[in-house]
Amino acid sequence: MHFDLASLIQTVGYLGVFTIVFLESGLLIGFFFPGDSLLFTAGFLASQGFFDIKILIAGCFVAAIAGDSIGYLIGAKLGPKIFTKTSSIFFHKKHLERAQSFYDKHGGKTIILARFIPVIRAFAPVVAGAGKMDYKRFVFFNFFGAVLWAIGVTLAGYYLGNLIPDVDKYLLPIVGLIVIASILPALHHILVDAEIRASILRKLKRK
């Protein structure tokens, strides 16, 4: 295997995987982590005996729930003033604005849908908290989002690893397809959002 996402996951073990899932699930500093490919690859490694699948999915599920919950609390505490926060190395205001735009369009379902969209998944719970989304409603969407993402993607890697002979030979292309599939929703959002398109065009013209 090349890049060695698989080797990295084996090195960091359960704690590393759970920490990354937690950080990416609603903490503003976790937007750059490869959540989808990480879960899938960890599931694949479980099929090869490197992890116990029950421990893996339970830990990823709890980490995903906890990450989103902390993100919600951050948003609830800071409120609308979070949108006045200046960008930094770990915080990009434009990502927060994208999450807000997505939330305005999809409402509470954003907490589920954002799980499958890189960057937005790290900001969506914060936006929900800042927007005073009813906490019980948030918990409902958070639970089902974590089931579909943390458990679903991990089990997909696990079952594929068991079903396809010598699947490790195809792991890199499969992970590549997952990354592409993860980017497509964000790309679609950019293409259909006139304001975002206009902003991109303005930046290109400046160059």
N, C-alpha and C positions, 0 to 999 in steps of 0.2 A: 504494500500500500504506500502511496505517495503521501503527501502532506500529512501529515500525520495527525489528523484530528483523532483518529482511533487510538494512536499511541498516547496522545495527550490525555485523552479521557481515561485510559488505563493508568496513566501516571497520577492524575489528580484523584481518581477513585470516586467513591460515592459522594464524599464531602465536597469535592470540587464540582461535580456535576450539579449537586443540589444548590451549591452556592451560586453558580452561574445562572441556573433557572430562577433562583430567588432574585438576584440582582437585575435580571432582564425583565422580570414580570411586573414592573411598576416603579422601580427606583430609577430616578432620572440619569444615574450614572451607568446604567446597564444596557443602553440602547445599541452598543456596538457588538454585543455578544451574539454568536451564531446559534440561537436557540433551537430552531427547527432541525438543522443538521446535527446539532449536538444530541438532541433527544433521539433522533432516528439512529444515529451511530451508536449511542449507548444501548439502545434496544437491540441492535444487531450484535453488539459485543455480549449482551446477555444471552443471546441465542448460541453463542460460541462458548459459553461457560465462564466468561469473565465477571459477570455480575449475576446476582439473584434477581430475576425479573420482578418478583413480588416486592422486594425491598426497593428496587429501582423505581417502579411506578408509584409506590406509596410515597417515597421521598420526594420525587419530582412533583407529585400532586400537591403535597403539603407545601413545598417550596413555592410553587406557582400561586397557590392560594395566599400564602403569607406575603409574597412580594407584591401582589396586587392590593392586598389589604393595607400594607404600609404606604403604598403609593396613594391610595385613597385618603388615608389619614394625613399625609403630607399636603395634598390638595385642599382638604377640608380645613387644615390649620392655617395655611397661607392664604387661601381664598383667592379672589381675583387679582390680588397684588402679585401673584406668581407670574402673571403675564407682563409685568413691568421689570422682571428680573433680567439683567443683562446676560448675554451669552458668555460662556467660558469654555474651558477644555471639556468639562463633563456635562455642560448644559448648553443646548442649542435652542434658542427661542423659536426658531423656525419649525423645529420638530414639534414643539408644544403647540404651535399655531396649526400645524397640520393635523395633530390629534384633535384639536378643538373643532376644526372644520369637519373632520370625520365624525366626531361626536354630534355635531349639529345636524348632520345628515341622517345618521343611523340611530341616534338616541342610545338607550340602554344596551341595545344589541352590540354596540361598539365594544363593550367589555369582552364579548365572545369573539367577534370578528377580528378585533385587533390582535388577538392571540396569534393569528396567522400572518400578521403584517409586521415585518421588522421595523424597528424604531417606534412606530405608533403604539405597539404593545407596551413599551416602557413608559409612555406618556398618557395613555388613555385613562388609567385609574386615577392619575393626578388630576386630569381634567374633570373626571366624574366627581371627585371630591371637592374641587374648587367650585363646581357648578351645583353643589349641594344635592346631588342625586340621593334619593332615599336610600339609606344604608341597607335595609332589608332587601330592596330591589337589587342593589349592587351585589350583595352576598349571593343572591340567586344567580345572576349572570356570571359572577366570579367562579362559582362552583361548577357550572356547566362548561364554562370556557376552559377551566383547568382540566376537566374530564376529557374534553375533546382534544385539547392540545397536549398537555403533559402526559396523559395516559394514552390517548389515541396515537400520537406520532411515535411514542416509544414502543407501543405494541406493534405498530406497522413495521418498524425495524426488526423487532423480535420475530414476528411471524414470517417476514420475508427471509430472514436469516435461516429459518428452519425449513422453508419451502423450496428455496432455490439451491441446488448443489453448487458448491464453490462460489457462493455469492460474494465472498470477499474480493474476488477478481473484478466484480462490477461495482464495488462499494463507492469508489471515487466518482464514476459517472452518475450513480444514483444520487449521491449527496449533491453533486453539481446541479442535477435536475431539481432537487428540493430547494436549493438556493435560488434558482431561476424562478421556480413556482412561487417562492416567498416574495420575490421582488415584483412579480406581475401585478398583484393587487395595488401596490403603491404606485406603480407606473400607470395603471388604469386610472387611479385617483388623480394623478397629475394631469393626465390627458383630458379628463372630463371636467376638471376644475379650471374655469376660465381665469380666475384670479391667480392661481399658481402658474398657469401657462404664461400669463402676462408678466409675472414677476421674473420668470426664467428668461423670457425674451428680453426684458429690460437689462438683465445682467449680461446677457450675451452681446447686446448692442454696445454696452460700455467697454467690452473687451475689443 
